[in-house]
Amino acid sequence: MTRRRVLIGAAGLGLAGAAAALTVPGLVGNTDDRPVALVYRGPATCSGCAESVADLLASAPTPLRPVYCGPDEDVDVTPESLAGAAAYAQPGGGSLARGWRHTRDYAPQLRDFVAGGGTYLGFCLGAYLAGDDPGYRLFPGRVRQYIGTDDATVHDTDDTVVSVSWRDRERHMYFQDGTAFAVAHDDWDAVGATVLARYPNDEVAAVVTPYGRGRVGLVGPHPEADESWYTGTGLTNPDGIRFDLGHDLVATAMQR
């Protein structure tokens, strides 16, 4: 992503400090009984992106307990750490090639985690990584750049705001070279999908699909974008800064 943000302040530091003391394998537990969501933070994501996803998960109506994971965190992505989690979140970042280079070793355990009943949440790059070219192979179709689809309303990789139809209501979302999703014959019912949002050209912008006994929630734009994303790039969201779309994605993906 072109957006660059360093998260400084009590909220971000509070999440980081809390993550280090939560009950997952290898860590000292506390009395917080919210379901754990592992949130990747490392070289495959951009500055501040993991923290924004963690804030979104923690602020949901049924909140999750974010625990940062990655090669330089107290917790890495392993079968043991995933066994203590209800969800795994992959935030946005840079290019797919670079992201895959840093995360490809996670692919087998992430497939096992979701197949066994876990939830994968992919935001922008995290959605690209759910595909198979390359990726974790969690999505039953094609993941591609929205800007490369026919009649796309965005034509470059600059940060912008995009219009979507989310559950048949027009909304606006922060966007930077996000994904579009497709399945064979456009038959979403055949793969058991819940399509949450479409771009103006009818390409799918957010979707939840099953994988084994688990679920995969993917979104091309950024429902986790807080006010600093907009002020840092000079953009304005006509709807205001709201997180209900991200909360809807998480709630739908967590349903069983």
LINWORA-V669717 format. One record per backbone hydrogen bond with DSSP energy under -1.0 kcal/mol. CO is the residue of the C=O (numbers start at 1). NH is the residue of the N-H. Records with the same first field share a line. If there is no record, write none. Layout:
CO=NH + NH
This chain:
9=13
10=14
11=15
12=16
13=17
14=18
15=19
16=20
18=21
22=24
24=27
35=65
36=86 + 87
37=67
38=89
39=69
42=45
46=49
48=52
49=53
50=54
51=55
52=56
53=57
54=58
55=59
57=64
65=37
67=39
69=41
70=73
75=70
76=78
78=82
79=83
81=84
82=85
86=119
87=38
88=121
89=40
90=123
92=46
95=99
96=100
97=101
98=102
99=103
100=104
103=106
104=107
106=110
107=111
108=112
109=113
110=114
111=115
112=116
113=118
114=117
115=213
118=215
119=88
120=217
121=90
122=219
123=126
124=128
125=129
127=130
128=131
129=136
130=138 + 139
131=137
134=133
139=141
142=182
144=180
146=149
149=152
160=175
162=173
164=171
165=198
166=169
169=166
171=164
173=162
174=222
175=160
178=146
180=144
182=142
183=186
184=187
186=188
188=193
189=192
194=208
196=167
197=205 + 206
198=165
199=202
203=199
204=181
205=220
206=196 + 197
207=218
208=194
209=216
211=214
214=211
215=120
216=209
217=122
218=207
219=124
222=225
226=229
227=231
228=232
230=234 + 235
237=240
243=247
244=248
245=249
246=250
247=251
248=252
249=253
250=254
